[in-house]
Amino acid sequence: MAEESATLKALEKEAERRRKEATDKANVPLPSPIKEIVSTSVTYTVDPRILPFSLVDGKRLTEVLNDKFRLTFKLPEVNAEAMRMLGLESQNLTEESLLRVVLKAANPQLLFENGRYPTGPSSFVPIEYIAFTRENIIVRVSGVTEVAEVVAADSFGALWESTGALQNWDSPDVQGKVQMISFSTTTKVDVGTGVRSFLNPALCSYLDSNVNEGAKLASKMNTYSRYDGFKPSDSMMGSWSFEEMYINVHSFDSTTGLAETSKLHIDTQTKDERGRGMINLSSSLPFDDHVKMVEEIVNGLKEQSKK
């Protein structure tokens, strides 16, 4: 018993260390090009045996997650016919009874949303959602990757706590059943030079010369009216702007044969920020690697603009 108690204390000490590191990292000022962390997420793919859905007390789980992170259970869409086949009437379903149905499903999916991870007496990182599926734990926050990882670890503990048992995320037994980890990060970035700098200068020059004048692409690409004889209108004016770009990054593991396609997504989200050099940049990277990429991209664009 003494040895088991010492192990639990060591695991809890490790968990506390991670929480402190996450809090410290969450309070570090952002690098100058990054104006806001829109979201980061982490997905753990695990051996389903460490997610004890059949033993979970749904009411207790919602209470623990609400108390710990102020999360609320996202009610699933109810298929009335399916409920009737189970002997249930959808209009009489309570949150507790819905939880029981979800937990007994062949592929259970639990979603908790709109929470917060405290980082100080009057500060927190918003938690967009925590999701449990048959073999995944998924967390998305509006903060650094370390916070998402801590929330995932503590939520795993909450899942087990609702069964009446304790299981620590950091234990060797659990970590030995974590199979894959994937990340994503989205930040609002000031590229400083205008978003058209992402495009080839020759393309920009062509569009500048031919959207309104020259080839008059604007009028030729517009809908033709019968009042103009189904021909381009002479009164049509045009301009062009950069809106969105996807870059696919393909990978192939020569040992396992696993192939994946990840994306870099560049997007101008709000009308007020278009043309001002402000973008949302998304990647399949953890936060620190994403930041390094952003800084190198911004520095490269600035150097290009000087030429």
Backbone torsions as a table, in degrees:
resi	resn	phi	psi	omega
1	MET	NA	-39.8	-179.5
2	ALA	-62.7	-40.6	-179.8
3	GLU	-66.8	-40.7	178.9
4	GLU	-64.5	-41.8	179.2
5	SER	-63.2	-40.2	179.0
6	ALA	-64.7	-37.6	179.0
7	THR	-65.3	-43.6	179.1
8	LEU	-62.9	-40.0	178.8
9	LYS	-65.3	-39.5	179.1
10	ALA	-65.2	-40.2	179.5
11	LEU	-66.8	-41.0	179.2
12	GLU	-67.4	-36.2	177.0
13	LYS	-62.9	-40.4	177.2
14	GLU	-64.9	-39.6	178.5
15	ALA	-64.4	-41.3	178.5
16	GLU	-64.5	-38.0	177.9
17	ARG	-62.0	-42.8	179.7
18	ARG	-65.0	-40.1	179.0
19	ARG	-62.7	-41.4	179.6
20	LYS	-65.9	-43.3	178.7
21	GLU	-61.7	-41.1	179.5
22	ALA	-64.7	-42.5	179.2
23	THR	-64.3	-44.5	178.9
24	ASP	-61.4	-44.3	-178.7
25	LYS	-66.0	-36.6	-179.0
26	ALA	-65.8	-24.5	-177.7
27	ASN	-96.2	2.1	177.7
28	VAL	-77.4	133.4	178.2
29	PRO	-58.5	147.6	-179.5
30	LEU	-76.3	148.9	173.2
31	PRO	-58.1	150.9	-170.3
32	SER	-55.7	-38.2	-179.1
33	PRO	-68.9	-22.9	-175.7
34	ILE	-94.3	118.0	-176.4
35	LYS	-94.2	-20.8	-177.2
36	GLU	-165.0	141.8	169.1
37	ILE	-89.4	110.5	178.9
38	VAL	-72.5	-49.4	177.8
39	SER	-167.7	153.4	164.6
40	THR	-133.2	152.0	177.5
41	SER	-141.1	154.1	174.0
42	VAL	-133.2	137.8	177.5
43	THR	-123.2	120.5	175.0
44	TYR	-103.3	124.0	172.2
45	THR	-99.0	123.3	-170.7
46	VAL	-128.9	164.8	170.0
47	ASP	-63.5	122.7	-176.6
48	PRO	-55.0	-20.1	-178.0
49	ARG	-66.1	-16.2	179.4
50	ILE	-95.6	6.0	175.0
51	LEU	-115.1	95.0	-168.6
52	PRO	-84.3	62.7	-174.9
53	PHE	-57.6	-39.0	-175.9
54	SER	-66.7	-17.8	-178.1
55	LEU	-102.5	-5.8	-173.0
56	VAL	-74.1	134.9	169.4
57	ASP	-89.8	104.5	-173.6
58	GLY	-58.3	-42.3	179.9
59	LYS	-62.3	-42.9	179.6
60	ARG	-65.2	-40.0	-179.9
61	LEU	-61.8	-45.2	179.8
62	THR	-63.9	-36.7	178.9
63	GLU	-65.9	-43.5	-178.7
64	VAL	-65.1	-46.0	-178.1
65	LEU	-69.7	-32.1	176.3
66	ASN	-70.1	-40.8	179.5
67	ASP	-67.5	-39.3	-175.6
68	LYS	-79.8	-43.1	-172.3
69	PHE	-129.5	4.2	-177.3
70	ARG	61.5	26.0	178.3
71	LEU	-78.2	151.2	175.5
72	THR	-122.6	147.5	-179.8
73	PHE	-71.1	129.2	177.1
74	LYS	-85.1	112.6	-178.3
75	LEU	-66.0	128.0	179.1
76	PRO	-73.2	158.7	173.2
77	GLU	-67.7	134.5	-174.5
78	VAL	-98.4	124.6	173.1
79	ASN	-89.6	106.7	-173.8
80	ALA	-58.2	-41.1	-178.9
81	GLU	-65.0	-42.1	178.7
82	ALA	-63.8	-37.9	179.3
83	MET	-65.5	-39.8	179.9
84	ARG	-65.0	-35.2	178.0
85	MET	-65.2	-25.8	176.7
86	LEU	-90.3	4.1	-180.0
87	GLY	79.9	23.7	-177.8
88	LEU	-121.3	147.1	175.1
89	GLU	-102.8	123.6	-172.6
90	SER	-59.3	-34.1	-177.3
91	GLN	-71.1	-16.8	-179.5
92	ASN	-101.3	3.8	-177.4
93	LEU	-73.9	133.4	174.2
94	THR	-100.0	169.4	177.4
95	GLU	-58.8	-39.8	-178.9
96	GLU	-65.4	-42.0	-179.4
97	SER	-70.9	-34.4	175.6
98	LEU	-63.8	-40.5	177.2
99	LEU	-60.2	-42.1	179.5
100	ARG	-62.0	-41.3	179.4
101	VAL	-64.5	-44.9	-179.1
102	VAL	-63.1	-43.6	-176.8
103	LEU	-66.3	-25.3	-179.5
104	LYS	-93.4	-1.0	-179.2
105	ALA	-68.9	156.3	179.3
106	ALA	-63.7	-35.5	177.0
107	ASN	-125.3	78.3	-176.1
108	PRO	-63.2	142.5	176.8
109	GLN	-139.6	114.8	179.5
110	LEU	-113.1	131.3	-179.7
111	LEU	-127.8	127.1	176.5
112	PHE	-122.8	135.5	-170.8
113	GLU	-137.5	168.1	172.9
114	ASN	58.6	57.0	178.2
115	GLY	-114.6	-167.9	179.3
116	ARG	-150.4	143.6	175.9
117	TYR	-109.5	114.0	-175.3
118	PRO	-68.0	134.3	178.0
119	THR	-122.8	8.1	179.0
120	GLY	174.9	178.6	-178.2
121	PRO	-58.6	-33.0	-178.5
122	SER	-136.2	32.6	179.4
123	SER	-140.0	153.5	179.1
124	PHE	-158.4	161.1	172.0
125	VAL	-103.3	124.3	177.8
126	PRO	-62.7	136.4	173.0
127	ILE	-102.5	115.0	179.6
128	GLU	-69.6	-49.9	177.7
129	TYR	-165.6	159.5	168.6
130	ILE	-125.1	131.3	179.1
131	ALA	-126.8	135.8	171.3
132	PHE	-113.7	126.1	170.9
133	THR	-121.3	-175.1	-175.5
134	ARG	-54.0	-35.5	-178.2
135	GLU	-140.5	22.3	179.9
136	ASN	-135.0	145.6	165.7
137	ILE	-120.2	120.2	-174.4
138	ILE	-124.7	130.0	179.4
139	VAL	-131.9	133.2	173.1
140	ARG	-125.9	129.4	179.8
141	VAL	-130.6	164.2	173.9
142	SER	-97.9	57.4	-177.3
143	GLY	-161.8	-165.1	-174.9
144	VAL	-74.0	162.8	-178.1
145	THR	-58.9	-38.0	-178.4
146	GLU	-58.0	-36.0	178.0
147	VAL	-67.2	-43.5	178.4
148	ALA	-59.6	-39.7	-179.4
149	GLU	-66.6	-41.9	179.2
150	VAL	-66.5	-41.9	178.5
151	VAL	-61.2	-40.8	177.9
152	ALA	-62.3	-44.3	-179.6
153	ALA	-63.3	-45.3	-179.0
154	ASP	-70.4	-31.8	177.5
155	SER	-69.6	-36.6	174.4
156	PHE	-60.5	-43.1	176.7
157	GLY	-62.0	-38.5	178.4
158	ALA	-65.1	-38.2	177.9
159	LEU	-59.1	-45.7	179.7
160	TRP	-70.7	-37.0	178.8
161	GLU	-59.2	-34.6	-179.3
162	SER	-71.0	-11.0	175.9
163	THR	-90.0	-8.5	-175.8
164	GLY	91.5	6.2	179.3
165	ALA	-122.9	169.3	178.4
166	LEU	-118.9	136.4	176.6
167	GLN	-145.2	125.0	-175.7
168	ASN	-97.2	131.5	-178.8
169	TRP	-57.5	-33.2	-175.5
170	ASP	-82.9	-4.8	-177.8
171	SER	-66.0	146.2	179.1
172	PRO	-56.6	-36.6	-180.0
173	ASP	-60.8	-42.2	-179.6
174	VAL	-73.3	-49.6	-177.9
175	GLN	-60.9	-28.6	177.1
176	GLY	-69.9	-12.1	-179.9
177	LYS	-110.0	7.5	171.5
178	VAL	-83.9	119.1	-171.1
179	GLN	-96.9	-40.2	-178.4
180	MET	-148.7	154.1	176.1
181	ILE	-134.6	135.5	174.1
182	SER	-134.3	156.6	-173.8
183	PHE	-130.8	163.8	165.8
184	SER	-153.0	149.8	179.5
185	THR	-142.7	137.3	173.2
186	THR	-129.1	127.3	178.7
187	THR	-129.9	151.6	170.5
188	LYS	-87.5	126.1	-171.4
189	VAL	-125.4	137.4	171.9
190	ASP	-98.3	104.3	-177.7
191	VAL	-79.8	-10.9	170.4
192	GLY	78.8	-24.7	-173.4
193	THR	-114.5	4.3	-174.8
194	GLY	90.1	139.6	-171.6
195	VAL	-71.5	-17.0	178.5
196	ARG	-67.3	-12.0	177.6
197	SER	-68.0	-12.2	174.9
198	PHE	-74.3	-14.8	-176.8
199	LEU	-100.4	157.1	177.8
200	ASN	-61.4	132.8	-179.4
201	PRO	-56.1	-35.4	179.4
202	ALA	-64.0	-38.2	177.9
203	LEU	-65.9	-44.5	179.5
204	CYS	-59.9	-43.4	-179.7
205	SER	-62.6	-42.1	178.9
206	TYR	-61.7	-46.3	-179.0
207	LEU	-65.5	-39.9	178.0
208	ASP	-58.1	-38.2	-174.6
209	SER	-85.3	-20.8	-168.5
210	ASN	-123.9	-5.5	177.8
211	VAL	-70.6	-47.5	-177.9
212	ASN	-100.0	-41.0	178.7
213	GLU	-108.1	-163.5	175.9
214	GLY	57.3	-113.4	-179.8
215	ALA	-74.3	-9.2	179.1
216	LYS	49.4	55.2	-176.9
217	LEU	-61.6	-36.4	-176.7
218	ALA	-58.8	-48.0	-178.4
219	SER	-72.1	-33.8	-178.7
220	LYS	-75.3	-26.7	-179.8
221	MET	-89.2	-7.4	-178.1
222	ASN	-82.8	167.6	176.3
223	THR	-67.9	135.2	-180.0
224	TYR	-89.0	136.1	-179.1
225	SER	-103.5	149.2	177.3
226	ARG	-64.1	-27.2	-179.6
227	TYR	-70.6	-15.8	175.3
228	ASP	-106.9	17.3	-179.8
229	GLY	68.0	27.8	-177.8
230	PHE	55.1	39.7	176.6
231	LYS	-128.4	163.6	179.3
232	PRO	-56.1	137.7	-178.6
233	SER	-78.0	136.2	178.0
234	ASP	-73.5	-17.2	-177.0
235	SER	-94.9	1.2	-176.4
236	MET	-75.4	131.9	174.6
237	MET	-109.4	153.6	-176.9
238	GLY	-146.6	161.2	172.4
239	SER	-152.7	175.4	178.4
240	TRP	-140.2	157.1	179.9
241	SER	-149.5	158.4	175.5
242	PHE	-89.2	129.0	-178.4
243	GLU	-115.7	-51.2	-167.7
244	GLU	-158.0	147.0	178.3
245	MET	-146.0	136.0	172.6
246	TYR	-114.5	133.9	173.5
247	ILE	-121.9	119.6	179.1
248	ASN	-85.8	133.3	175.5
249	VAL	-115.2	113.9	-175.1
250	HIS	-98.2	139.2	177.5
251	SER	-134.8	150.0	179.3
252	PHE	-144.2	124.0	179.2
253	ASP	-90.0	115.0	-175.6
254	SER	-71.0	-14.7	178.6
255	THR	-87.4	-48.7	-174.7
256	THR	-94.6	-19.5	-175.8
257	GLY	83.2	1.3	-178.6
258	LEU	-70.2	126.1	177.6
259	ALA	-117.1	137.5	179.2
260	GLU	-138.4	153.1	171.3
261	THR	-123.8	118.5	177.1
262	SER	-106.1	166.9	-175.7
263	LYS	-129.5	141.8	160.8
264	LEU	-101.7	126.2	-176.5
265	HIS	-120.7	121.6	177.5
266	ILE	-112.7	125.9	-172.3
267	ASP	-144.6	138.6	171.0
268	THR	-98.3	107.0	-166.9
269	GLN	-80.5	-44.1	-172.1
270	THR	-113.0	147.5	-178.4
271	LYS	-59.0	-39.2	-176.3
272	ASP	-66.3	-23.9	-176.2
273	GLU	-96.5	-9.2	-179.9
274	ARG	-66.3	132.9	-179.1
275	GLY	82.8	0.2	-177.7
276	ARG	-107.5	6.1	179.1
277	GLY	83.6	10.8	179.2
278	MET	-100.7	128.9	-180.0
279	ILE	-136.6	161.6	162.6
280	ASN	-100.1	125.9	-179.9
281	LEU	-119.0	122.3	-177.8
282	SER	-115.5	143.5	177.6
283	SER	-146.5	167.3	175.1
284	SER	-95.8	47.8	-177.5
285	LEU	-120.7	150.7	167.8
286	PRO	-66.9	162.8	-168.3
287	PHE	-55.9	-49.1	-175.6
288	ASP	-61.6	-43.7	178.4
289	ASP	-66.5	-37.3	177.2
290	HIS	-61.5	-43.7	-179.5
291	VAL	-61.6	-44.8	178.5
292	LYS	-59.2	-42.9	178.5
293	MET	-62.4	-45.1	-179.6
294	VAL	-59.9	-46.6	-178.3
295	GLU	-61.8	-40.5	-179.7
296	GLU	-69.4	-37.8	177.5
297	ILE	-64.7	-47.0	-178.4
298	VAL	-63.2	-43.8	178.5
299	ASN	-62.5	-39.5	178.2
300	GLY	-64.4	-40.5	179.2
301	LEU	-66.3	-37.8	179.0
302	LYS	-66.4	-40.4	177.8
303	GLU	-65.0	-38.9	179.5
304	GLN	-64.5	-37.7	-176.9
305	SER	-68.0	-20.6	-179.5
306	LYS	-79.1	-17.6	-175.0
307	LYS	-78.7	NA	NA
